[in-house]
Amino acid sequence: GSESESSCLAVCNLGYSGLGDDCANIDECTDGPNNCDSNAACSDTTGSFTCACAAGYVDTTSPASATGVDCISIGGCIDGPSNCDTNAA
């Protein structure tokens, strides 16, 4: 029998889709999955994505390299329910 032109049996890396011989970047911000907070902006990068908290929000995620995953309002102690101490501003 005849073989197809593509004999690549590799799998595309994480963040890419395809059959291994033609990998395309996945836009995690548009097509998912991403773990950005609803108060964060998602930015697609080649093979991955980044998140950044919106203005007026700060990230509470540890390690700090995981920014934009858990954003809370800077005024959270005043603007809504929180776990802030009564002596915190």
Secondary structure per residue as TSV (DSSP state, phi and psi in degrees):
chain	resnum	aa	ss	phi	psi
A	1	G	-	360.0	165.1
A	2	S	-	-92.6	146.8
A	3	E	-	-94.4	150.9
A	4	S	-	-71.9	163.3
A	5	E	S	-63.3	-34.2
A	6	S	-	-90.5	120.4
A	7	S	-	-118.7	14.7
A	8	C	-	-74.6	123.0
A	9	L	-	-106.4	9.2
A	10	A	-	-73.4	161.0
A	11	V	-	-108.7	140.6
A	12	C	-	-63.8	146.5
A	13	N	-	-65.3	163.3
A	14	L	T	-57.0	134.7
A	15	G	T	94.1	-1.1
A	16	Y	E	-128.9	152.5
A	17	S	E	-123.3	158.8
A	18	G	S	137.7	-169.7
A	19	L	S	-102.2	5.1
A	20	G	S	104.0	-29.6
A	21	D	S	-99.2	-6.3
A	22	D	S	-153.7	83.6
A	23	C	-	-92.3	135.1
A	24	A	E	-120.9	142.2
A	25	N	E	-61.1	136.6
A	26	I	-	-92.5	131.1
A	27	D	-	-87.5	92.6
A	28	E	H	-62.4	-26.0
A	29	C	H	-71.1	-35.8
A	30	T	H	-94.1	-46.1
A	31	D	H	-98.1	-11.4
A	32	G	S	72.2	170.8
A	33	P	-	-87.5	148.8
A	34	N	-	-143.0	158.1
A	35	N	-	-113.1	26.6
A	36	C	-	-69.0	142.4
A	37	D	-	-64.9	155.4
A	38	S	T	-66.5	-17.4
A	39	N	T	-102.2	28.8
A	40	A	E	-129.9	154.3
A	41	A	E	-95.2	135.1
A	42	C	E	-100.0	133.3
A	43	S	E	-123.3	121.5
A	44	D	E	-72.3	136.6
A	45	T	E	-125.0	168.1
A	46	T	T	-64.7	111.0
A	47	G	T	81.1	3.6
A	48	S	E	-161.7	-157.8
A	49	F	E	-161.1	163.4
A	50	T	E	-130.7	157.1
A	51	C	E	-123.4	148.6
A	52	A	E	-144.8	128.5
A	53	C	E	-60.0	143.8
A	54	A	-	-69.1	163.1
A	55	A	T	-57.1	135.5
A	56	G	T	90.8	1.3
A	57	Y	E	-125.3	152.7
A	58	V	E	-131.6	149.3
A	59	D	E	-89.5	137.4
A	60	T	-	-107.6	4.0
A	61	T	-	-71.2	141.0
A	62	S	S	-119.2	131.3
A	63	P	S	-74.6	162.0
A	64	A	T	-61.2	-18.5
A	65	S	T	-69.0	-13.9
A	66	A	S	-93.8	49.8
A	67	T	T	-67.8	147.1
A	68	G	T	83.5	8.5
A	69	V	S	-93.9	-34.3
A	70	D	S	-138.0	84.7
A	71	C	E	-94.9	131.7
A	72	I	E	-123.0	153.0
A	73	S	E	-64.4	136.1
A	74	I	T	-60.7	-34.0
A	75	G	T	-90.7	22.8
A	76	G	H	-56.4	-30.8
A	77	C	H	-71.0	-23.1
A	78	I	H	-102.3	-39.5
A	79	D	H	-83.5	-11.3
A	80	G	S	-176.5	-177.7
A	81	P	-	-61.2	141.0
A	82	S	-	-158.5	178.6
A	83	N	-	-108.9	26.2
A	84	C	-	-73.8	143.3
A	85	D	-	-66.9	151.9
A	86	T	T	-65.2	-16.8
A	87	N	T	-97.7	14.2
A	88	A	-	-105.0	151.2
A	89	A	-	-114.1	360.0
